[in-house]
Amino acid sequence: MGITFLLNKIISNQYSVEDFGTYNLIKRAVSIVSFVMLMAMGIAIPKYISEANELNDQKLKESYMLSSLSLIIITSLTLTTILLIFKDSISKLMFGSSQLSNYILPICMYAFSAGLITYTYSFYRGINNFGKFNIIGFNLQLLTLLTVLFIKDNLLLLHYSWSILLLIYATFEILTLYKKYNFSFKNYNNKLGTLKTLFEYGFPRVPGDFVLFAFNLAPMIVVNSNFGTEQVAFFSAALSINALITPVFSLVGTILLPFVSKSMVNNSVDNMKNKIKVLGVIYIIISLISIFIIYLFGETILILLFNSDYVNSIQIVKIVIISILPNAFYLLLRSPLDGVSKFPYNTICLMVSFIIYIILLICSNTIEMVACSVVITYTILGLLSLGCWILALRRTNINPSG
C-alpha cells in the first residue's frame, strides 16, 4: 500500500490533472485485459495447487502449472490480436477518442507481463509460501515505482517500459520456480492432462473477472464521456482512496482460497466457517473506522496522497468511501465461494450487479449520482455474495449456521 501511495503521489504531481485521469483509465484497462488473459488462472492455480499439495502429488502440480501457462499464452495472443484489429474502436470507447489508439499495444503488453507475474505468485499462494508471494508482489510494485522516477512526461513510453521490465522479471521468476520445483517442458504434450479441468473451472469465471475490473473502469468511462478528463482524475482520486483500504481485505482472501480448498479435502469445514465469521466482524469494524476517518480528515488525506488540486473531489470521496462496507462482504466471501464449489457463484453475482450498475450509470446526470451508483452497486454485490455463500454451503450439505 505504501508503494501504491508513492506511485499515485509522484504521477499526480508529474502530470497534469487531465493526464492523471488518462493514466487511471489506462491502469484500469490493463487490469481488465490482464485478468481476461489469465483465464481465471489466478484463482484456479492456488485452488488446485493447494489440493495437489495436500495430496503430496508432484506430477499433478507440474501438470497444473504447464496447463495453466498454456491457457494464459493462447488466450493472451488471441485477445491481443482482436484488440489490435479493433484498436480505434476500443480507444474511442475507453478514452472518448481514437487518437489514443497507440496505447492499445502497450496495454496488451503490460497486461500480459502482469498476468505472468500473477501466474507465478499464484503458485506460491497455493503452497502457502506467503513470504515468496509477498516478495514478488513487492518487487512488482518497486519496479513500477522506480520506472516512474526515470521516465517523466511521457505516458506512452512509461507503459512500454513497464511492459518490458515486467516481462523480464516475470520470465526470471517463472524459470526460478520451474528449476526449484523440478518442473520441465520435456514431454510437454503428455503433461497437459489437467488442461480440460482448468479450462472448465476458469472459462466460466472469465466474464466475472472482466466485470470485476470493469467496476472501476465503467464509471470512469461515463465520467470521461459526460464530464471530461479532469473529473475523471477527481473520480480516480476517490477510487484510489478506496483502493488503499481494500488490499487489507484482499490480502486475507489470498489465504482463504487455499485454506477453504484444503478444508473441503480434509473435511475441516467447521473450523473454516468459524474463521470466516470472525473475519466478517473484523471487516465491518475496519470498514466503519475507514469511513469515519475519511469523513473527518478527507481533505488532508487528499492533499497528502495527491496535491491541493484534488481537494475539489472531497464530496465524491465521501460518497464513494461508503461502498467500502458492502464491498468488504464481497471481498471476504469471494475466495471461499471459489474454494467451496466449482460453480461460478462470483461470476453470477458480478454479472447481475454490473447490469444494474450500467443502468444506474446511464441514468446519472451528475458526478455525484455516478458516485451514488458505486455505493448502490456494491451494496447489491455484497448482499448477493452473502446469499450465494449460504446457498453454496447448503448445496455441499454444510449447515451455514453450524
C-alpha positions in Angstrom: 0.0 0.0 0.0 2.9 2.3 0.8 4.4 2.0 -2.7 0.9 2.5 -4.3 0.6 5.7 -2.3 4.0 6.9 -3.5 3.2 6.0 -7.1 -0.1 7.9 -7.1 1.7 10.8 -5.4 4.5 11.0 -7.9 2.3 10.6 -11.0 -0.3 13.1 -9.8 2.5 15.7 -9.4 4.5 14.9 -12.5 1.4 15.0 -14.8 -1.5 17.4 -15.2 -4.9 16.6 -13.7 -6.1 15.6 -17.2 -3.1 13.3 -17.8 -3.6 11.7 -14.4 -7.2 10.9 -15.5 -5.9 9.3 -18.7 -3.3 7.3 -16.7 -6.1 5.9 -14.5 -8.2 4.9 -17.5 -5.1 3.1 -18.9 -4.4 1.4 -15.5 -7.9 0.0 -15.2 -7.9 -1.1 -18.8 -4.7 -3.0 -18.1 -6.4 -4.7 -15.1 -9.3 -5.9 -17.3 -7.2 -7.1 -20.1 -4.8 -8.9 -17.8 -7.5 -10.8 -16.0 -9.1 -11.9 -19.2 -5.7 -13.1 -20.4 -5.3 -15.1 -17.2 -8.4 -17.1 -17.9 -9.1 -17.1 -14.1 -5.8 -19.0 -13.5 -5.1 -16.5 -10.7 -7.9 -18.3 -8.9 -7.5 -21.8 -10.3 -3.8 -22.2 -9.6 -3.9 -21.7 -5.8 -7.1 -23.8 -5.6 -5.8 -26.8 -7.5 -2.1 -26.5 -6.4 -3.2 -26.4 -2.7 -5.3 -29.6 -3.3 -2.3 -31.3 -5.1 0.0 -30.2 -2.3 -2.4 -31.7 0.3 -2.2 -35.0 -1.7 1.6 -34.6 -2.0 1.4 -35.2 -5.8 4.4 -33.5 -7.5 3.4 -34.6 -11.0 -0.1 -33.2 -10.6 1.3 -29.8 -9.5 3.6 -29.8 -12.6 0.7 -30.6 -14.9 -1.4 -27.8 -13.4 1.4 -25.3 -13.9 2.2 -26.3 -17.5 -1.5 -26.5 -18.4 -2.3 -23.1 -16.9 0.7 -21.4 -18.6 -0.5 -22.8 -22.0 -4.0 -21.4 -21.4 -2.6 -18.0 -20.5 -0.4 -17.8 -23.5 -3.1 -18.9 -26.0 -5.7 -16.5 -24.5 -3.2 -13.6 -24.5 -2.2 -14.0 -28.1 -5.9 -14.3 -29.2 -7.1 -11.3 -27.2 -4.1 -9.1 -28.2 -4.9 -9.8 -31.9 -8.5 -8.9 -31.5 -7.8 -5.7 -29.6 -5.2 -4.6 -32.1 -7.6 -5.2 -35.0 -10.3 -3.1 -33.4 -7.9 -0.6 -31.6 -9.6 2.5 -32.9 -13.0 1.4 -31.7 -11.6 0.3 -28.3 -9.8 3.6 -27.9 -12.9 5.6 -28.7 -14.9 3.6 -26.2 -12.2 3.9 -23.5 -10.8 7.4 -24.0 -13.5 9.0 -26.0 -11.2 9.4 -28.9 -9.4 7.2 -31.5 -6.3 9.4 -31.2 -5.1 7.4 -28.3 -5.3 4.1 -30.1 -1.5 3.8 -29.9 -1.9 2.9 -26.2 -3.7 -0.4 -27.1 -0.4 -2.3 -27.8 1.4 -1.3 -24.6 -1.8 -2.0 -22.6 -1.8 -5.6 -24.0 1.9 -6.0 -23.4 1.7 -4.6 -19.9 -1.4 -6.8 -19.2 0.4 -10.0 -20.4 3.5 -9.2 -18.3 1.4 -8.6 -15.2 -0.5 -11.8 -15.9 2.7 -13.9 -16.0 3.7 -12.4 -12.6 0.3 -13.3 -11.2 0.7 -16.8 -12.6 4.0 -17.1 -10.7 2.9 -15.8 -7.3 -0.4 -17.8 -7.5 1.7 -21.0 -7.3 3.3 -19.7 -4.0 -0.2 -18.8 -2.8 -1.3 -22.3 -3.4 1.5 -23.9 -1.4 1.1 -21.3 1.4 4.5 -19.7 0.8 3.2 -16.2 1.5 6.7 -14.9 2.1 7.7 -15.5 -1.6 4.2 -14.4 -2.6 4.7 -11.0 -0.9 8.2 -10.7 -2.2 7.1 -11.0 -5.8 4.3 -8.5 -5.2 6.7 -6.1 -3.6 9.2 -6.4 -6.4 6.5 -5.8 -9.0 5.4 -2.6 -7.2 9.1 -1.5 -6.7 9.9 -1.9 -10.4 6.8 0.1 -11.3 7.8 2.9 -8.9 11.4 3.1 -10.0 10.5 3.4 -13.6 8.3 6.4 -12.9 11.3 8.2 -11.4 13.3 8.0 -14.6 10.5 8.4 -17.2 8.6 11.6 -16.9 6.0 13.5 -19.1 5.5 10.6 -21.5 2.7 8.1 -20.6 3.2 6.0 -23.7 7.0 5.5 -23.1 6.2 4.8 -19.4 3.8 2.0 -20.2 6.1 0.4 -22.8 8.9 0.5 -20.3 6.8 -1.1 -17.6 5.8 -3.8 -20.1 9.3 -4.8 -21.0 10.7 -4.7 -17.4 7.9 -6.7 -16.0 8.2 -9.3 -18.8 11.9 -9.8 -18.0 11.1 -10.1 -14.3 8.2 -12.5 -14.9 10.4 -14.7 -17.1 13.1 -14.8 -14.3 10.5 -15.8 -11.7 9.0 -18.5 -13.8 12.4 -20.0 -14.6 13.3 -19.8 -10.9 10.1 -21.6 -9.9 10.4 -24.3 -12.5 14.0 -25.0 -11.6 13.3 -25.1 -7.8 10.4 -27.5 -8.1 11.8 -29.6 -11.0 9.1 -28.7 -13.4 10.1 -29.3 -17.0 8.8 -28.8 -20.6 10.1 -32.2 -21.6 7.3 -34.5 -22.8 5.2 -31.3 -22.7 2.1 -32.8 -24.5 1.9 -35.7 -22.0 1.8 -33.3 -19.1 -1.4 -31.4 -20.2 -3.9 -33.9 -18.6 -5.3 -31.2 -16.4 -5.9 -28.7 -19.2 -9.6 -29.6 -19.5 -10.1 -29.3 -15.7 -8.5 -25.9 -15.6 -10.4 -24.7 -18.7 -13.8 -25.9 -17.3 -13.0 -24.1 -14.0 -11.6 -21.0 -15.5 -13.6 -20.2 -18.6 -17.0 -19.6 -16.8 -15.2 -17.2 -14.4 -13.7 -15.0 -17.2 -16.9 -12.9 -17.5 -16.7 -12.4 -13.8 -13.1 -11.3 -13.9 -13.9 -8.9 -16.8 -16.8 -7.4 -14.9 -14.9 -7.2 -11.6 -12.3 -4.8 -13.1 -14.9 -3.1 -15.3 -16.5 -2.0 -12.0 -13.8 0.7 -11.7 -13.4 1.4 -15.4 -17.1 1.7 -16.3 -17.9 4.8 -14.1 -14.7 6.5 -15.4 -15.7 6.0 -19.0 -19.1 7.6 -18.2 -17.4 10.4 -16.3 -14.9 11.0 -19.1 -17.7 11.0 -21.7 -20.1 13.3 -19.8 -17.8 15.5 -17.7 -14.3 15.4 -19.1 -10.8 14.1 -18.1 -10.4 16.5 -15.2 -13.5 15.0 -13.5 -12.0 11.5 -14.3 -9.0 12.5 -12.3 -11.2 13.6 -9.3 -13.2 10.4 -9.5 -10.0 8.4 -9.7 -8.8 10.0 -6.5 -11.9 8.7 -4.8 -11.4 5.2 -6.2 -7.7 5.3 -5.3 -8.5 6.0 -1.6 -10.8 3.0 -1.6 -8.0 1.0 -3.3 -5.7 1.9 -0.4 -8.1 0.2 2.1 -9.4 -2.8 0.2 -6.0 -4.6 0.0 -6.4 -5.2 3.7 -9.4 -7.4 2.8 -7.9 -8.9 -0.3 -4.8 -10.0 1.5 -6.8 -12.2 3.7 -8.5 -13.6 0.6 -5.2 -14.8 -0.7 -5.0 -17.1 2.3 -8.7 -18.1 2.4 -8.9 -19.7 -1.1 -6.2 -22.4 -0.5 -7.4 -22.7 3.2 -11.1 -23.4 2.1 -9.9 -25.8 -0.7 -7.9 -27.8 1.8 -10.8 -27.7 4.3 -13.1 -29.3 1.7 -10.5 -32.0 1.1 -9.8 -32.9 4.7 -13.4 -32.2 6.0 -12.4 -29.5 8.5 -15.3 -27.2 7.4 -16.5 -26.2 10.9 -13.1 -24.5 11.6 -13.3 -22.8 8.2 -16.8 -21.4 8.8 -15.9 -20.1 12.3 -12.9 -18.2 11.0 -14.9 -16.6 8.2 -17.5 -15.4 10.8 -14.8 -13.8 12.9 -13.3 -12.2 9.9 -16.7 -10.8 9.0 -16.9 -8.9 12.3 -13.3 -7.6 11.8 -14.1 -6.5 8.2 -17.1 -4.5 9.5 -15.1 -2.8 12.2 -12.2 -1.9 9.7 -14.8 -0.5 7.2 -16.6 1.7 9.7 -13.3 3.1 11.1 -12.1 3.8 7.5 -15.3 5.7 6.7 -15.1 7.7 9.9 -11.5 8.7 9.2 -12.3 9.9 5.7 -15.2 12.0 6.9 -13.1 13.6 9.5 -9.8 14.0 7.6 -10.7 13.6 3.9 -9.3 16.9 2.7 -6.0 16.4 4.5 -5.7 12.8 3.1 -6.3 14.1 -0.5 -3.5 16.6 -0.2 -1.2 14.0 1.3 -2.0 11.4 -1.3 -2.1 13.7 -4.3 -2.0 17.5 -4.1 -4.2 20.5 -3.2 -5.9 20.4 -6.7 -7.7 17.2 -5.7 -9.5 18.7 -2.7 -12.3 19.5 -5.1 -13.1 15.8 -5.2 -13.9 15.6 -1.4 -17.7 15.3 -1.9 -17.2 12.4 -4.4 -14.7 10.8 -1.9 -17.2 11.0 1.0 -19.9 9.2 -1.1 -17.7 6.5 -2.7 -16.0 5.6 0.6 -19.3 4.2 1.9 -19.0 1.4 -0.6 -16.1 0.0 1.4 -18.6 -1.6 3.8 -20.6 -3.7 1.4 -17.6 -4.4 -0.7 -15.9 -5.9 2.4 -18.5 -8.7 2.4 -17.8 -9.5 -1.3 -14.1 -9.5 -0.7 -14.5 -11.7 2.3 -16.6 -14.3 0.6 -15.1 -14.2 -2.9 -12.3 -16.7 -2.3 -14.3 -19.0 -0.1 -17.0 -19.2 -2.8 -14.4 -20.3 -5.3 -12.9 -22.8 -2.9 -16.1 -24.4 -1.8 -17.6 -25.0 -5.3 -16.8 -25.3 -9.0 -20.0 -23.4 -9.8 -19.1 -19.7 -10.7 -21.1 -18.0 -7.9 -18.9 -14.9 -8.1 -19.5 -14.5 -11.8 -23.2 -14.6 -11.3 -23.1 -12.0 -8.5 -20.8 -9.8 -10.5 -22.8 -10.0 -13.7 -26.1 -9.2 -12.0 -24.6 -6.3 -10.1 -22.8 -5.0 -13.2 -26.0 -4.9 -15.3 -27.7 -2.9 -12.5 -24.5 -0.7 -12.4 -24.7 0.1 -16.1 -28.3 1.1 -15.8 -27.6 3.4 -12.9 -24.6 5.0 -14.7 -26.6 5.7 -17.8 -29.3 7.4 -15.7 -26.7 9.5 -13.8 -26.6 13.1 -14.9 -24.3 14.4 -12.2 -20.9 13.1 -11.0 -22.4 12.8 -7.5 -25.1 10.4 -8.9 -22.3 8.4 -10.5 -20.7 8.1 -7.0 -24.0 7.0 -5.5 -24.3 4.4 -8.2 -21.0 2.9 -6.9 -22.4 2.6 -3.4 -25.7 1.1 -4.5 -24.0 -1.4 -6.8 -21.5 -2.6 -4.2 -24.4 -3.0 -1.7 -26.2 -5.3 -4.1 -22.9 -7.2 -4.8 -22.3 -7.7 -1.0 -25.8 -9.0 -0.4 -25.7 -11.3 -3.4 -22.4 -12.7 -2.2 -23.8 -13.4 1.2 -26.8 -15.1 -0.3 -24.6 -17.3 -2.6 -22.4 -18.3 0.3 -25.4 -19.6 2.3 -26.7 -21.4 -0.8 -23.2 -22.9 -1.6 -22.9 -24.3 1.9 -26.3 -25.9 1.7 -25.6 -27.4 -1.8 -22.5 -29.0 -0.3 -24.5 -30.3 2.6 -22.9 -27.9 5.1 -25.0 -26.2 7.7 -24.4 -22.4 7.1 -25.1 -21.6 10.8 -23.2 -24.6 12.1 
